[in-house]
Amino acid sequence: MPHQPIAIELAYRLVNHGPTVIVSTTDGAQPNACAVAWCAPASREPPRFCLTIGKRHKTFEQLMASGECVLNLPTSEALDALMVCGRRSGHDGDKLSAAGIALEPSTRVCAPRLACCAAWIECKLWGVPEWAEPGPSLVVLQALAAECRPGVLDREGFLDTDRFKTLHHLGGDRFVLPGERLDGGESS
Ligand SMILES: Cc1cc2nc3c(=O)[nH]c(=O)nc-3n(C[C@H](O)[C@H](O)[C@H](O)COP(=O)(O)O)c2cc1C
């Protein structure tokens, strides 16, 4: 089934509820990816996202050098891939091919997508605030394109968390899945 394009101003809805993402990059020769729990929308229009990512990560190195990445949205079926990306480092070799994690080409960036994920936000690096020094880097990205598997967004453009169970990191090896949906309304 072909992927479904997402209006770029609605891409924030893929991560608005705080799921862990996999950030993929490439240096042109070796693709790489790492798990990032600390990812959030930063602006709807223009569509921006922020990440907190360790400066020693191979993914950070490739992101800084290429100026591009993909935010891949894993669901519960992709937990093993998420843990490979989050527990092994690309500094020690190509963990993606070693673990048999399939890649797909992106539409707007050279960084590949992880085929096992449910949705993808292709981004260019927008800025690295200097005031976030020292420590892990706060990175701001601007989305260029977003797509998902059919049905990931419902007819109203909201993530269907009844069918697509994103992974929410509690710390360590522990996650929770999205639970009951509530619709807020204005009180009369
Ligand atoms: C569930 C999970 C969430 C993580 N979240 C973050 C994060 O938000 N920021 C970060 O810098 N590292 C995070 N990590 C750690 C990196 O993903 C990990 O150090 C990875 O091996 C780096 O790979 P690389 O050197 O190939 O880039 C997380 C790891 C796991 C397992």
The ligand as an SDF file (V2000), in Angstrom:
LIG
                    3D

 31 33  0  0  0  0  0  0  0  0999 V2000
   14.0720    4.2200   24.7090 C   0  0  0  0  0  0  0  0  0  0  0  0
   15.2920    5.0730   24.5210 C   0  0  0  0  0  0  0  0  0  0  0  0
   15.1780    6.4550   24.4510 C   0  0  0  0  0  0  0  0  0  0  0  0
   16.3090    7.2710   24.2500 C   0  0  0  0  0  0  0  0  0  0  0  0
   16.1570    8.6190   24.2010 N   0  0  0  0  0  0  0  0  0  0  0  0
   17.2490    9.4020   23.9950 C   0  0  0  0  0  0  0  0  0  0  0  0
   17.1050   10.8310   23.9050 C   0  0  0  0  0  0  0  0  0  0  0  0
   16.0210   11.3920   24.0350 O   0  0  0  0  0  0  0  0  0  0  0  0
   18.2130   11.5620   23.6650 N   0  0  0  0  0  0  0  0  0  0  0  0
   19.4590   10.9910   23.5090 C   0  0  0  0  0  0  0  0  0  0  0  0
   20.4530   11.6940   23.3020 O   0  0  0  0  0  0  0  0  0  0  0  0
   19.6240    9.6350   23.5980 N   0  0  0  0  0  0  0  0  0  0  0  0
   18.5460    8.8460   23.8250 C   0  0  0  0  0  0  0  0  0  0  0  0
   18.6810    7.4860   23.9020 N   0  0  0  0  0  0  0  0  0  0  0  0
   20.0150    6.8930   23.7600 C   0  0  0  0  0  0  0  0  0  0  0  0
   20.4840    6.7420   22.2980 C   0  0  0  0  0  0  0  0  0  0  0  0
   19.4500    6.2920   21.4590 O   0  0  0  0  0  0  0  0  0  0  0  0
   21.6580    5.7360   22.2980 C   0  0  0  0  0  0  0  0  0  0  0  0
   22.7310    6.2640   23.0430 O   0  0  0  0  0  0  0  0  0  0  0  0
   22.1110    5.2910   20.9230 C   0  0  0  0  0  0  0  0  0  0  0  0
   22.8410    4.0950   21.0700 O   0  0  0  0  0  0  0  0  0  0  0  0
   22.9670    6.3120   20.1720 C   0  0  0  0  0  0  0  0  0  0  0  0
   23.3100    5.7280   18.9380 O   0  0  0  0  0  0  0  0  0  0  0  0
   24.3080    6.3550   17.8810 P   0  0  0  0  0  0  0  0  0  0  0  0
   25.6400    6.5640   18.5730 O   0  0  0  0  0  0  0  0  0  0  0  0
   24.3980    5.3300   16.8070 O   0  0  0  0  0  0  0  0  0  0  0  0
   23.7180    7.6370   17.4240 O   0  0  0  0  0  0  0  0  0  0  0  0
   17.5870    6.6660   24.1200 C   0  0  0  0  0  0  0  0  0  0  0  0
   17.7000    5.2650   24.1990 C   0  0  0  0  0  0  0  0  0  0  0  0
   16.5700    4.4790   24.3920 C   0  0  0  0  0  0  0  0  0  0  0  0
   16.7120    2.9880   24.4640 C   0  0  0  0  0  0  0  0  0  0  0  0
  1  2  1  0
  2  3  1  0
  2 30  2  0
  3  4  2  0
  4  5  1  0
  4 28  1  0
  5  6  2  0
  6  7  1  0
  6 13  1  0
  7  8  2  0
  7  9  1  0
  9 10  1  0
 10 11  2  0
 10 12  1  0
 12 13  2  0
 13 14  1  0
 14 15  1  0
 14 28  1  0
 15 16  1  0
 16 17  1  0
 16 18  1  0
 18 19  1  0
 18 20  1  0
 20 21  1  0
 20 22  1  0
 22 23  1  0
 23 24  1  0
 24 25  2  0
 24 26  1  0
 24 27  1  0
 28 29  2  0
 29 30  1  0
 30 31  1  0
M  END
$$$$
